[in-house]
Amino acid sequence: SYLNGEEVSSDILGATKPDLVRDVNGKLEAIEVKNYNLNSKNSRKNLLKELDRQVTSRSNNLPDGSTQRIVLDVQGRNYNKKLLRKVISNIKKTCEHSYHNIPVDVMS
């Protein structure tokens, strides 16, 4: 967990808690893994709202120089490529104000 650029205990109020954290060339990378029903308009809306909140919080609280990444877990769902492209585009647009061109990977 992180708050104001420092690693803190996970029970600290206001701390941001990425799903995964890894070191990439000496820099911290925070990864969010999401497994939502992308066929549902309401579910996609909730995904965007939650990612906007999380990416903004990470941008404000991770150490300077940290990066972020989103992974969409769509294993076994057989979503068509057009839907996936649309969802990825909407994620990037939604998060643009707090993280320019956030990487979005698809785990299928």
MOPAC internal coordinates of N, CA, C and O (Angstrom, degrees):
PM7 1SCF
backbone

  N    0.0000 0     0.00 0     0.00 0    0    0    0
  C    1.4525 1     0.00 0     0.00 0    1    0    0
  C    1.5262 1   109.04 1     0.00 0    2    1    0
  O    1.2310 1   121.23 1   -29.43 1    3    2    1
  N    1.3239 1   115.26 1   150.57 1    3    2    1
  C    1.4678 1   120.75 1  -175.65 1    5    3    2
  C    1.5263 1   110.32 1  -137.15 1    6    5    3
  O    1.2310 1   121.68 1   -35.35 1    7    6    5
  N    1.3191 1   114.39 1   144.65 1    7    6    5
  C    1.4549 1   121.48 1   176.42 1    9    7    6
  C    1.5224 1   108.27 1  -148.40 1   10    9    7
  O    1.2310 1   120.95 1   -53.95 1   11   10    9
  N    1.3198 1   115.80 1   126.05 1   11   10    9
  C    1.4695 1   121.85 1   178.64 1   13   11   10
  C    1.5314 1   112.73 1    53.80 1   14   13   11
  O    1.2310 1   120.80 1  -140.67 1   15   14   13
  N    1.3318 1   116.08 1    39.33 1   15   14   13
  C    1.4655 1   120.91 1   175.46 1   17   15   14
  C    1.5131 1   115.23 1    83.43 1   18   17   15
  O    1.2310 1   120.00 1  -177.69 1   19   18   17
  N    1.3227 1   117.60 1     2.31 1   19   18   17
  C    1.4680 1   121.46 1  -178.03 1   21   19   18
  C    1.5195 1   110.54 1  -118.46 1   22   21   19
  O    1.2310 1   120.87 1   -33.91 1   23   22   21
  N    1.3284 1   115.95 1   146.09 1   23   22   21
  C    1.4538 1   120.16 1   173.08 1   25   23   22
  C    1.5282 1   108.09 1   -74.48 1   26   25   23
  O    1.2310 1   120.94 1   -47.48 1   27   26   25
  N    1.3430 1   115.80 1   132.52 1   27   26   25
  C    1.4565 1   121.23 1  -176.99 1   29   27   26
  C    1.5302 1   109.91 1  -134.79 1   30   29   27
  O    1.2310 1   120.88 1   -10.37 1   31   30   29
  N    1.3147 1   115.92 1   169.63 1   31   30   29
  C    1.4536 1   121.94 1   175.83 1   33   31   30
  C    1.5296 1   109.88 1   -61.83 1   34   33   31
  O    1.2310 1   120.61 1   -33.34 1   35   34   33
  N    1.3155 1   116.44 1   146.66 1   35   34   33
  C    1.4684 1   120.28 1  -177.43 1   37   35   34
  C    1.5275 1   113.09 1   -68.01 1   38   37   35
  O    1.2310 1   119.57 1   168.19 1   39   38   37
  N    1.3178 1   118.43 1   -11.81 1   39   38   37
  C    1.4630 1   119.91 1   179.94 1   41   39   38
  C    1.5337 1   113.15 1   -95.41 1   42   41   39
  O    1.2310 1   120.28 1  -172.44 1   43   42   41
  N    1.3235 1   117.07 1     7.56 1   43   42   41
  C    1.4690 1   120.95 1   179.08 1   45   43   42
  C    1.5268 1   109.19 1   -77.11 1   46   45   43
  O    1.2310 1   120.75 1   -55.90 1   47   46   45
  N    1.3280 1   116.17 1   124.10 1   47   46   45
  C    1.4548 1   122.11 1   179.63 1   49   47   46
  C    1.5368 1   110.23 1   -61.34 1   50   49   47
  O    1.2310 1   120.73 1   -48.07 1   51   50   49
  N    1.3249 1   116.21 1   131.93 1   51   50   49
  C    1.4533 1   121.53 1   178.25 1   53   51   50
  C    1.5135 1   114.31 1    89.79 1   54   53   51
  O    1.2310 1   120.11 1   172.66 1   55   54   53
  N    1.3326 1   117.40 1    -7.34 1   55   54   53
  C    1.4722 1   120.25 1   179.03 1   57   55   54
  C    1.5185 1   109.68 1   -71.69 1   58   57   55
  O    1.2310 1   120.94 1   -31.16 1   59   58   57
  N    1.3178 1   115.80 1   148.84 1   59   58   57
  C    1.4561 1   121.85 1   177.76 1   61   59   58
  C    1.5238 1   108.45 1   -98.44 1   62   61   59
  O    1.2310 1   120.68 1   -41.02 1   63   62   61
  N    1.3318 1   116.31 1   138.98 1   63   62   61
  C    1.4603 1   121.49 1  -172.20 1   65   63   62
  C    1.5281 1   110.64 1  -127.43 1   66   65   63
  O    1.2310 1   119.62 1   -90.69 1   67   66   65
  N    1.3320 1   118.34 1    89.31 1   67   66   65
  C    1.4674 1   120.10 1   178.30 1   69   67   66
  C    1.5269 1   111.43 1   -62.16 1   70   69   67
  O    1.2310 1   120.61 1   -25.63 1   71   70   69
  N    1.3419 1   116.43 1   154.37 1   71   70   69
  C    1.4658 1   120.56 1   175.93 1   73   71   70
  C    1.5224 1   110.69 1   -63.51 1   74   73   71
  O    1.2310 1   120.65 1   135.36 1   75   74   73
  N    1.3208 1   116.36 1   -44.64 1   75   74   73
  C    1.4668 1   122.98 1   179.77 1   77   75   74
  C    1.5148 1   109.46 1  -137.25 1   78   77   75
  O    1.2310 1   120.95 1   -30.48 1   79   78   77
  N    1.3163 1   115.80 1   149.52 1   79   78   77
  C    1.4609 1   121.58 1   174.05 1   81   79   78
  C    1.5190 1   106.86 1  -134.20 1   82   81   79
  O    1.2310 1   120.93 1   -44.49 1   83   82   81
  N    1.3312 1   115.82 1   135.51 1   83   82   81
  C    1.4633 1   119.11 1   176.75 1   85   83   82
  C    1.5164 1   109.50 1  -141.11 1   86   85   83
  O    1.2310 1   121.53 1   -19.23 1   87   86   85
  N    1.3271 1   114.68 1   160.77 1   87   86   85
  C    1.4562 1   121.89 1   176.95 1   89   87   86
  C    1.5253 1   108.03 1   -93.73 1   90   89   87
  O    1.2310 1   120.81 1   -54.22 1   91   90   89
  N    1.3224 1   116.05 1   125.78 1   91   90   89
  C    1.4625 1   121.78 1   176.50 1   93   91   90
  C    1.5203 1   106.87 1  -124.48 1   94   93   91
  O    1.2310 1   121.14 1   -74.95 1   95   94   93
  N    1.3301 1   115.42 1   105.05 1   95   94   93
  C    1.4621 1   121.18 1  -179.99 1   97   95   94
  C    1.5290 1   112.32 1    53.55 1   98   97   95
  O    1.2310 1   121.06 1  -136.69 1   99   98   97
  N    1.3216 1   115.59 1    43.31 1   99   98   97
  C    1.4574 1   120.33 1   176.97 1  101   99   98
  C    1.5169 1   115.38 1    82.37 1  102  101   99
  O    1.2310 1   120.21 1  -177.99 1  103  102  101
  N    1.3305 1   117.20 1     2.01 1  103  102  101
  C    1.4730 1   121.71 1   178.49 1  105  103  102
  C    1.5231 1   109.46 1  -115.56 1  106  105  103
  O    1.2310 1   121.00 1   -32.77 1  107  106  105
  N    1.3129 1   115.69 1   147.23 1  107  106  105
  C    1.4492 1   121.82 1   178.69 1  109  107  106
  C    1.5265 1   109.56 1   -77.96 1  110  109  107
  O    1.2310 1   120.39 1   -44.92 1  111  110  109
  N    1.3276 1   116.87 1   135.08 1  111  110  109
  C    1.4597 1   121.58 1   172.42 1  113  111  110
  C    1.5206 1   108.21 1  -122.07 1  114  113  111
  O    1.2310 1   120.75 1   -57.18 1  115  114  113
  N    1.3279 1   116.17 1   122.82 1  115  114  113
  C    1.4583 1   122.53 1   178.10 1  117  115  114
  C    1.5286 1   107.85 1   -96.90 1  118  117  115
  O    1.2310 1   121.15 1   -48.78 1  119  118  117
  N    1.3303 1   115.41 1   131.22 1  119  118  117
  C    1.4606 1   121.17 1  -176.36 1  121  119  118
  C    1.5209 1   109.58 1  -120.77 1  122  121  119
  O    1.2310 1   121.02 1   -49.28 1  123  122  121
  N    1.3165 1   115.65 1   130.72 1  123  122  121
  C    1.4568 1   122.78 1   173.41 1  125  123  122
  C    1.5201 1   107.93 1  -106.94 1  126  125  123
  O    1.2310 1   120.07 1   -53.79 1  127  126  125
  N    1.3169 1   117.47 1   126.21 1  127  126  125
  C    1.4549 1   122.62 1   177.51 1  129  127  126
  C    1.5230 1   107.33 1  -107.20 1  130  129  127
  O    1.2310 1   120.60 1   -55.30 1  131  130  129
  N    1.3246 1   116.46 1   124.70 1  131  130  129
  C    1.4640 1   121.18 1  -177.06 1  133  131  130
  C    1.5228 1   110.55 1  -123.15 1  134  133  131
  O    1.2310 1   121.45 1   -43.04 1  135  134  133
  N    1.3339 1   114.83 1   136.96 1  135  134  133
  C    1.4526 1   122.25 1   179.30 1  137  135  134
  C    1.5284 1   106.94 1  -131.86 1  138  137  135
  O    1.2310 1   120.73 1   -94.16 1  139  138  137
  N    1.3190 1   116.20 1    85.84 1  139  138  137
  C    1.4599 1   122.71 1  -176.98 1  141  139  138
  C    1.5350 1   109.36 1  -115.26 1  142  141  139
  O    1.2310 1   120.59 1   -20.78 1  143  142  141
  N    1.3317 1   116.47 1   159.22 1  143  142  141
  C    1.4559 1   121.94 1   173.91 1  145  143  142
  C    1.5310 1   107.62 1   -78.81 1  146  145  143
  O    1.2310 1   120.64 1   -79.40 1  147  146  145
  N    1.3091 1   116.38 1   100.60 1  147  146  145
  C    1.4648 1   120.42 1  -175.51 1  149  147  146
  C    1.5247 1   112.93 1   -77.49 1  150  149  147
  O    1.2310 1   119.74 1   170.21 1  151  150  149
  N    1.3328 1   118.10 1    -9.79 1  151  150  149
  C    1.4670 1   120.53 1   176.02 1  153  151  150
  C    1.5257 1   111.23 1   -77.08 1  154  153  151
  O    1.2310 1   120.26 1   160.94 1  155  154  153
  N    1.3191 1   117.10 1   -19.06 1  155  154  153
  C    1.4590 1   122.01 1  -177.85 1  157  155  154
  C    1.5235 1   110.68 1   -93.59 1  158  157  155
  O    1.2310 1   120.86 1   -56.44 1  159  158  157
  N    1.3269 1   115.96 1   123.56 1  159  158  157
  C    1.4709 1   120.96 1   178.46 1  161  159  158
  C    1.5328 1   110.65 1   -59.55 1  162  161  159
  O    1.2310 1   120.29 1   137.98 1  163  162  161
  N    1.3182 1   117.06 1   -42.02 1  163  162  161
  C    1.4596 1   121.33 1   179.96 1  165  163  162
  C    1.5284 1   111.27 1   -64.72 1  166  165  163
  O    1.2310 1   120.57 1   138.92 1  167  166  165
  N    1.3195 1   116.52 1   -41.08 1  167  166  165
  C    1.4623 1   121.22 1   178.34 1  169  167  166
  C    1.5277 1   110.83 1   -64.40 1  170  169  167
  O    1.2310 1   120.20 1   138.42 1  171  170  169
  N    1.3365 1   117.22 1   -41.58 1  171  170  169
  C    1.4788 1   120.41 1   177.23 1  173  171  170
  C    1.5185 1   110.61 1   -63.42 1  174  173  171
  O    1.2310 1   120.05 1   140.63 1  175  174  173
  N    1.3301 1   117.51 1   -39.37 1  175  174  173
  C    1.4674 1   121.87 1   177.65 1  177  175  174
  C    1.5250 1   110.07 1   -61.92 1  178  177  175
  O    1.2310 1   120.38 1   135.74 1  179  178  177
  N    1.3359 1   116.87 1   -44.26 1  179  178  177
  C    1.4712 1   120.89 1   178.28 1  181  179  178
  C    1.5249 1   111.81 1   -64.73 1  182  181  179
  O    1.2310 1   120.41 1   141.91 1  183  182  181
  N    1.3195 1   116.83 1   -38.09 1  183  182  181
  C    1.4684 1   121.61 1   176.75 1  185  183  182
  C    1.5231 1   110.47 1   -59.55 1  186  185  183
  O    1.2310 1   120.36 1   131.43 1  187  186  185
  N    1.3185 1   116.92 1   -48.57 1  187  186  185
  C    1.4674 1   120.90 1  -179.02 1  189  187  186
  C    1.5256 1   111.33 1   -63.48 1  190  189  187
  O    1.2310 1   120.37 1   137.87 1  191  190  189
  N    1.3123 1   116.90 1   -42.13 1  191  190  189
  C    1.4686 1   120.72 1   179.50 1  193  191  190
  C    1.5284 1   110.72 1   -61.99 1  194  193  191
  O    1.2310 1   120.53 1   134.62 1  195  194  193
  N    1.3270 1   116.58 1   -45.38 1  195  194  193
  C    1.4643 1   120.95 1  -178.84 1  197  195  194
  C    1.5311 1   111.25 1   -67.74 1  198  197  195
  O    1.2310 1   120.06 1   137.81 1  199  198  197
  N    1.3228 1   117.49 1   -42.19 1  199  198  197
  C    1.4679 1   119.47 1   178.58 1  201  199  198
  C    1.5237 1   111.43 1   -65.42 1  202  201  199
  O    1.2310 1   120.27 1   141.18 1  203  202  201
  N    1.3114 1   117.10 1   -38.82 1  203  202  201
  C    1.4665 1   119.66 1   177.28 1  205  203  202
  C    1.5257 1   109.85 1   -59.32 1  206  205  203
  O    1.2310 1   120.44 1   133.93 1  207  206  205
  N    1.3148 1   116.77 1   -46.07 1  207  206  205
  C    1.4596 1   121.14 1   179.49 1  209  207  206
  C    1.5295 1   110.98 1   -62.61 1  210  209  207
  O    1.2310 1   120.28 1   132.47 1  211  210  209
  N    1.3285 1   117.06 1   -47.53 1  211  210  209
  C    1.4565 1   120.65 1  -176.08 1  213  211  210
  C    1.5259 1   112.70 1   -69.04 1  214  213  211
  O    1.2310 1   120.19 1   134.24 1  215  214  213
  N    1.3175 1   117.25 1   -45.76 1  215  214  213
  C    1.4692 1   120.04 1  -178.30 1  217  215  214
  C    1.5248 1   110.14 1   -64.29 1  218  217  215
  O    1.2310 1   119.94 1   140.45 1  219  218  217
  N    1.3181 1   117.72 1   -39.55 1  219  218  217
  C    1.4593 1   120.93 1   177.44 1  221  219  218
  C    1.5257 1   110.61 1   -63.78 1  222  221  219
  O    1.2310 1   120.44 1   134.83 1  223  222  221
  N    1.3190 1   116.77 1   -45.17 1  223  222  221
  C    1.4652 1   120.60 1   178.99 1  225  223  222
  C    1.5250 1   111.13 1   -62.28 1  226  225  223
  O    1.2310 1   120.42 1   138.64 1  227  226  225
  N    1.3282 1   116.81 1   -41.36 1  227  226  225
  C    1.4709 1   120.21 1   178.91 1  229  227  226
  C    1.5337 1   110.12 1   -64.52 1  230  229  227
  O    1.2310 1   120.63 1   137.04 1  231  230  229
  N    1.3282 1   116.39 1   -42.96 1  231  230  229
  C    1.4675 1   119.74 1   180.00 1  233  231  230
  C    1.5238 1   111.54 1   -59.99 1  234  233  231
  O    1.2310 1   120.83 1   144.88 1  235  234  233
  N    1.3130 1   116.02 1   -35.12 1  235  234  233
  C    1.4592 1   121.05 1  -178.54 1  237  235  234
  C    1.5232 1   113.81 1   -81.46 1  238  237  235
  O    1.2310 1   119.72 1   157.91 1  239  238  237
  N    1.3325 1   118.14 1   -22.09 1  239  238  237
  C    1.4613 1   119.72 1  -169.38 1  241  239  238
  C    1.5238 1   116.74 1  -122.80 1  242  241  239
  O    1.2310 1   119.60 1   165.32 1  243  242  241
  N    1.3258 1   118.37 1   -14.68 1  243  242  241
  C    1.4643 1   119.62 1   177.08 1  245  243  242
  C    1.5262 1   109.79 1   -72.89 1  246  245  243
  O    1.2310 1   119.90 1   -22.66 1  247  246  245
  N    1.3270 1   117.79 1   157.34 1  247  246  245
  C    1.4678 1   120.14 1   176.65 1  249  247  246
  C    1.5345 1   111.33 1   -58.83 1  250  249  247
  O    1.2310 1   120.70 1   -30.20 1  251  250  249
  N    1.3263 1   116.26 1   149.80 1  251  250  249
  C    1.4674 1   121.08 1   176.84 1  253  251  250
  C    1.5213 1   110.30 1   -53.08 1  254  253  251
  O    1.2310 1   120.89 1   -40.39 1  255  254  253
  N    1.3328 1   115.91 1   139.61 1  255  254  253
  C    1.4558 1   121.31 1   178.48 1  257  255  254
  C    1.5196 1   114.09 1    87.85 1  258  257  255
  O    1.2310 1   120.39 1   174.71 1  259  258  257
  N    1.3291 1   116.87 1    -5.29 1  259  258  257
  C    1.4638 1   120.48 1   178.78 1  261  259  258
  C    1.5262 1   110.38 1   -69.47 1  262  261  259
  O    1.2310 1   121.32 1   -25.98 1  263  262  261
  N    1.3253 1   115.08 1   154.02 1  263  262  261
  C    1.4591 1   120.77 1   175.23 1  265  263  262
  C    1.5217 1   108.86 1  -119.39 1  266  265  263
  O    1.2310 1   121.74 1   -11.57 1  267  266  265
  N    1.3339 1   114.27 1   168.43 1  267  266  265
  C    1.4579 1   120.25 1   178.71 1  269  267  266
  C    1.5187 1   109.82 1  -132.92 1  270  269  267
  O    1.2310 1   121.50 1   -21.10 1  271  270  269
  N    1.3183 1   114.74 1   158.90 1  271  270  269
  C    1.4628 1   122.24 1   179.95 1  273  271  270
  C    1.5253 1   107.57 1  -152.65 1  274  273  271
  O    1.2310 1   121.02 1   -32.28 1  275  274  273
  N    1.3318 1   115.65 1   147.72 1  275  274  273
  C    1.4582 1   121.96 1   176.03 1  277  275  274
  C    1.5238 1   108.04 1  -117.94 1  278  277  275
  O    1.2310 1   120.90 1   -42.89 1  279  278  277
  N    1.3255 1   115.88 1   137.11 1  279  278  277
  C    1.4591 1   121.53 1   175.67 1  281  279  278
  C    1.5231 1   107.60 1  -120.36 1  282  281  279
  O    1.2310 1   120.99 1   -57.19 1  283  282  281
  N    1.3337 1   115.71 1   122.81 1  283  282  281
  C    1.4575 1   120.98 1   174.10 1  285  283  282
  C    1.5200 1   108.03 1   -94.32 1  286  285  283
  O    1.2310 1   120.39 1   -64.03 1  287  286  285
  N    1.3047 1   116.85 1   115.97 1  287  286  285
  C    1.4618 1   122.43 1   178.09 1  289  287  286
  C    1.5287 1   107.61 1   -89.31 1  290  289  287
  O    1.2310 1   120.57 1   -73.68 1  291  290  289
  N    1.3183 1   116.51 1   106.32 1  291  290  289
  C    1.4650 1   121.52 1  -178.49 1  293  291  290
  C    1.5366 1   110.76 1  -118.92 1  294  293  291
  O    1.2310 1   120.63 1  -157.27 1  295  294  293
  N    1.2978 1   116.40 1    22.73 1  295  294  293
  C    1.4638 1   121.05 1  -177.16 1  297  295  294
  C    1.5274 1   111.31 1   -54.95 1  298  297  295
  O    1.2310 1   121.14 1   -50.42 1  299  298  297
  N    1.3403 1   115.43 1   129.58 1  299  298  297
  C    1.4504 1   122.11 1   176.62 1  301  299  298
  C    1.5127 1   115.56 1    73.94 1  302  301  299
  O    1.2310 1   119.75 1  -173.34 1  303  302  301
  N    1.3161 1   118.08 1     6.66 1  303  302  301
  C    1.4689 1   120.69 1  -175.65 1  305  303  302
  C    1.5337 1   113.42 1   -94.53 1  306  305  303
  O    1.2310 1   119.60 1   158.63 1  307  306  305
  N    1.3052 1   118.36 1   -21.37 1  307  306  305
  C    1.4741 1   122.77 1   178.16 1  309  307  306
  C    1.5249 1   113.51 1    55.55 1  310  309  307
  O    1.2310 1   120.31 1  -139.01 1  311  310  309
  N    1.3426 1   117.02 1    40.99 1  311  310  309
  C    1.4605 1   120.43 1   175.14 1  313  311  310
  C    1.5222 1   108.96 1   -68.99 1  314  313  311
  O    1.2310 1   121.00 1   -34.07 1  315  314  313
  N    1.3459 1   115.69 1   145.93 1  315  314  313
  C    1.4620 1   117.49 1   178.15 1  317  315  314
  C    1.5274 1   109.72 1   -78.54 1  318  317  315
  O    1.2310 1   121.33 1   -23.59 1  319  318  317
  N    1.3183 1   115.05 1   156.41 1  319  318  317
  C    1.4686 1   121.52 1  -174.73 1  321  319  318
  C    1.5182 1   112.31 1   -63.24 1  322  321  319
  O    1.2310 1   119.81 1   147.09 1  323  322  321
  N    1.3183 1   117.97 1   -32.91 1  323  322  321
  C    1.4631 1   121.26 1   179.24 1  325  323  322
  C    1.5274 1   110.42 1   -63.17 1  326  325  323
  O    1.2310 1   120.08 1   135.52 1  327  326  325
  N    1.3302 1   117.46 1   -44.48 1  327  326  325
  C    1.4664 1   121.37 1   178.07 1  329  327  326
  C    1.5271 1   110.39 1   -62.88 1  330  329  327
  O    1.2310 1   120.09 1   134.94 1  331  330  329
  N    1.3252 1   117.43 1   -45.06 1  331  330  329
  C    1.4672 1   120.66 1   179.63 1  333  331  330
  C    1.5194 1   111.52 1   -61.51 1  334  333  331
  O    1.2310 1   120.11 1   137.42 1  335  334  333
  N    1.3385 1   117.40 1   -42.58 1  335  334  333
  C    1.4781 1   120.15 1   177.80 1  337  335  334
  C    1.5271 1   110.71 1   -61.23 1  338  337  335
  O    1.2310 1   120.29 1   139.04 1  339  338  337
  N    1.3269 1   117.06 1   -40.96 1  339  338  337
  C    1.4659 1   121.71 1   179.83 1  341  339  338
  C    1.5309 1   110.51 1   -64.50 1  342  341  339
  O    1.2310 1   120.41 1   134.45 1  343  342  341
  N    1.3232 1   116.82 1   -45.55 1  343  342  341
  C    1.4683 1   120.64 1  -179.84 1  345  343  342
  C    1.5236 1   110.18 1   -62.96 1  346  345  343
  O    1.2310 1   119.93 1   134.69 1  347  346  345
  N    1.3174 1   117.74 1   -45.31 1  347  346  345
  C    1.4716 1   121.09 1   179.18 1  349  347  346
  C    1.5237 1   110.53 1   -61.38 1  350  349  347
  O    1.2310 1   120.16 1   136.34 1  351  350  349
  N    1.3252 1   117.30 1   -43.66 1  351  350  349
  C    1.4650 1   121.13 1   178.32 1  353  351  350
  C    1.5317 1   110.76 1   -60.72 1  354  353  351
  O    1.2310 1   120.40 1   137.32 1  355  354  353
  N    1.3176 1   116.85 1   -42.68 1  355  354  353
  C    1.4692 1   120.40 1   179.82 1  357  355  354
  C    1.5226 1   111.62 1   -67.21 1  358  357  355
  O    1.2310 1   120.04 1   143.28 1  359  358  357
  N    1.3275 1   117.53 1   -36.72 1  359  358  357
  C    1.4639 1   120.56 1   176.59 1  361  359  358
  C    1.5193 1   109.51 1   -62.43 1  362  361  359
  O    1.2310 1   120.26 1   132.23 1  363  362  361
  N    1.3227 1   117.10 1   -47.77 1  363  362  361
  C    1.4684 1   120.94 1  -179.10 1  365  363  362
  C    1.5246 1   111.26 1   -60.99 1  366  365  363
  O    1.2310 1   120.24 1   137.42 1  367  366  365
  N    1.3466 1   117.15 1   -42.58 1  367  366  365
  C    1.4654 1   121.00 1   178.57 1  369  367  366
  C    1.5260 1   110.74 1   -64.42 1  370  369  367
  O    1.2310 1   120.41 1   136.52 1  371  370  369
  N    1.3161 1   116.82 1   -43.48 1  371  370  369
  C    1.4578 1   121.36 1  -178.03 1  373  371  370
  C    1.5213 1   111.82 1   -63.94 1  374  373  371
  O    1.2310 1   120.32 1   140.28 1  375  374  373
  N    1.3194 1   116.99 1   -39.72 1  375  374  373
  C    1.4658 1   121.63 1  -175.26 1  377  375  374
  C    1.5281 1   113.82 1   -90.82 1  378  377  375
  O    1.2310 1   120.24 1   174.53 1  379  378  377
  N    1.3206 1   117.15 1    -5.47 1  379  378  377
  C    1.4697 1   121.88 1  -174.36 1  381  379  378
  C    1.5282 1   112.82 1   -54.99 1  382  381  379
  O    1.2310 1   120.05 1   142.39 1  383  382  381
  N    1.3248 1   117.50 1   -37.61 1  383  382  381
  C    1.4724 1   120.18 1  -176.24 1  385  383  382
  C    1.5289 1   112.49 1   -65.32 1  386  385  383
  O    1.2310 1   120.28 1   156.06 1  387  386  385
  N    1.3345 1   117.08 1   -23.94 1  387  386  385
  C    1.4645 1   118.70 1  -179.06 1  389  387  386
  C    1.5246 1   113.69 1  -114.74 1  390  389  387
  O    1.2310 1   120.12 1   162.83 1  391  390  389
  N    1.3503 1   117.38 1   -17.17 1  391  390  389
  C    1.4638 1   120.03 1   179.54 1  393  391  390
  C    1.5215 1   108.26 1  -152.13 1  394  393  391
  O    1.2310 1   120.52 1   -71.86 1  395  394  393
  N    1.3216 1   116.60 1   108.14 1  395  394  393
  C    1.4608 1   121.85 1  -176.89 1  397  395  394
  C    1.5271 1   111.16 1   -67.46 1  398  397  395
  O    1.2310 1   121.16 1   -55.74 1  399  398  397
  N    1.3294 1   115.39 1   124.26 1  399  398  397
  C    1.4693 1   123.33 1   173.91 1  401  399  398
  C    1.5369 1   112.66 1    52.93 1  402  401  399
  O    1.2310 1   120.75 1  -126.54 1  403  402  401
  N    1.3174 1   116.17 1    53.46 1  403  402  401
  C    1.4610 1   121.15 1  -179.88 1  405  403  402
  C    1.5341 1   110.13 1   -60.14 1  406  405  403
  O    1.2310 1   120.24 1   -47.52 1  407  406  405
  N    1.3265 1   117.15 1   132.48 1  407  406  405
  C    1.4700 1   119.29 1   177.39 1  409  407  406
  C    1.5282 1   111.13 1   -67.95 1  410  409  407
  O    1.2310 1   120.92 1   -44.81 1  411  410  409
  N    1.3139 1   115.85 1   135.19 1  411  410  409
  C    1.4668 1   121.85 1   177.45 1  413  411  410
  C    1.5235 1   107.14 1  -127.37 1  414  413  411
  O    1.2310 1   120.81 1   -61.96 1  415  414  413
  N    1.3215 1   116.06 1   118.04 1  415  414  413
  C    1.4612 1   122.07 1   177.98 1  417  415  414
  C    1.5209 1   108.96 1  -105.90 1  418  417  415
  O    1.2310 1   121.28 1   -27.37 1  419  418  417
  N    1.3409 1   115.15 1   152.63 1  419  418  417
  C    1.4574 1   121.03 1   176.85 1  421  419  418
  C    1.5226 1   108.08 1  -114.30 1  422  421  419
  O    1.2310 1   121.07 1   -55.12 1  423  422  421
  N    1.3271 1   115.56 1   124.88 1  423  422  421
  C    1.4616 1   121.71 1   177.02 1  425  423  422
  C    1.5264 1   107.01 1  -103.25 1  426  425  423
  O    1.2310 1   121.49 1   -71.83 1  427  426  425
  N    1.3460 1   114.76 1   108.17 1  427  426  425
  C    1.4705 1   118.15 1  -176.94 1  429  427  426
  C    1.5071 1   111.97 1  -122.01 1  430  429  427
  O    1.2310 1   120.10 1   180.00 1  431  430  429

